[in-house]
Amino acid sequence: KNNAFLCKKSFVEKRFNGSALKKAALWVSFVFTTPSMKIFIGGDSGYDTHFAAIGKTYGPFDLAILECGQYDKSWKYIHMMPEEIIQATQDLQAKYLMPVHWGKFQLGNHAWDDPVIRVAALAKLNNQPLVTPMIGEAVNLKNLTGFTNWWEQIK
């Protein structure tokens, strides 16, 4: 009752320099609404106007879960740069940002923790609260505070 699940287009067209079938694949994002919370879950996506459009239509959001990592300027259609993640969060009108898609394996030409280091620094400059659970840690959606920069303790 009063819960909703929406599937929104996140990205279509070019994937890995057009090697995939153009306009034949669909990358999506999700909007979850409950009586007490609204969550945006993004998929692989480059930054563009769709974040502002989703924020205007469905926002504001309590939490945005956005991919953060495996980026390169030549992959702009499929992965956002850290600066774009902060802008997408603002476009979505999200109170909290949970950066995901980093630290598990290395695809991009950056250190495993570079994505979260850069996003955390930019979030601090923009007063954007972050939700940064350790990999596998449960998150209580009713309390999105109290997370640490745990990656700083790993050598």
Secondary structure, DSSP 8 states (H G I E B T S, - for coil): ---EEEEEEEE-S-STTTTS-TTT--EEEEEEE-SS-EEEE--S---STHHHHHHHHH--EEEEEEE--S--GGGTTTS--HHHHHHHHHHHTEEEEEEES-SS---SSS-TTHHHHHHHHHHHHTT--B----TT----TT-------GGGG--
